[in-house]
Amino acid sequence: MITPGKVNEWTWCDGDSDGYSRSGRWKKNILTDEEWNFIDRMVSEIGLIRKDLVADSFKEAHEKKKERFDSIETYELLRNYKPKS
């Protein structure tokens, strides 16, 4: 389950897994590798959907993935994420 804490942890380092590893924060075990990769994929998908570069079937599949979030508000945290750079 993806929670606000997990989204915030991912956005803290702007999705940079190497930087996250170097920070030592990974030792807190807030995010698993699988969750990290899922959030990465979701951010990529959100970008493609925003640019209208995907088929309706892709959008439908993306909608189903929202079930992995604990709430729609948590999904919106990720959807509203803006890269620092």
Sequence and secondary structure as in RCSB ss.txt:
>XXXX:A:sequence
MITPGKVNEWTWCDGDSDGYSRSGRWKKNILTDEEWNFIDRMVSEIGLIRKDLVADSFKEAHEKKKERFDSIETY
ELLRNYKPKS
>XXXX:A:secstr
 B HHHHHHHHHTTT HHHHHHHTGGGG  S HHHHHHHHHHHHHHHHHHTT S HHHHHHHHHHGGGBSSHHHH
HHHHT     
